Amino acid sequence: MSEENNNAAAPQAAPAQEETVDLTLNDLSAIKSIIDVASSRGAFKPAEMVAVGTVYSKLEKFLDIAVKQSQAAQAQAAAPNA
């Protein structure tokens, strides 16, 4: 019982600050490649392939749009101001 009382009376530690997580387009592209390799090696069961394929297609479309936006932003930044 004395151990329970000690634990209950112990001050709570201050909450740790959240660590910043950076997820880049390169990371997402790597995930796409991992899904591609895993599926070609038979890592997914047939019943799972629909879900995997859906996520893969969404990721592919997102990356295509993000790359185009990034290229447009770089072109705009490189263009001289008129």
N, C-alpha and C positions, 0 to 999 in steps of 0.2 A: 504494500500500500504506500509506503513512503516513496517508492520510485514513481508511482503514479502522481503523487502530489508534487514531486520535484519537476516532472515533465510539464504538468499543468501550470506551474508557477514560472517556468522559464520564459524569459522575454522572447518574443518572436523576432526573427531576423528581418531586417529591412528588405523589401522586395528587390530582387536583382533588376538592374536596368535591362530592358530588352535589347538584344543584340540586333544590329541592322543586318538584314539579309539582302544580298544583291543577287538578282536573277537576271542575267543578261540574255540578249538574243543568241549569243554563242552557246549559253547553257541550254536554252530551249532547242537549238539546232542539234546539240549533242543528245538531248533526250529523244528527239525525232530519230536520230541515227540508231540509238540504243533500241528503240521500239522496232525499227526496221530489221536490225540484226537478230533480235530476240524472236521476232515472228518468223523470219526465214529459217531459223534453227529449230522451230517447233516448240518454243517455250510456252506457248499459250494453247490451251485446250480449245477445240472447235467452238464450244459454247461461249468462250471468252473473246473470240475473234471479232464479233460484231462491236463489242464495247471498245476493244483496242483499236479497231479500224475507225470508229467514230472519233475517238480522241485524237488519233493520228491525223485524220482529215482536218479537224479543227485546228490542231497545232500547225499543220502545213499551211492552211489559209492564213492563220494569224502571222506566221513568220513571213509569208509572201507580202502581206500588207505592211508589216513593220519594216521590212527591208526597203520597200518602195518609199515609205514615209521617211526613213532615215536617209536614203539617197536624195530625196527631194529637199530635205532640210540641209544636207551638205552642199547641194548644188546652189541653193538659195544663199547660204552663208558664203560660198566662194564667189558668187556673182558680185561685181562691183556695185556699190550704191550709186544710184543715179541722182 
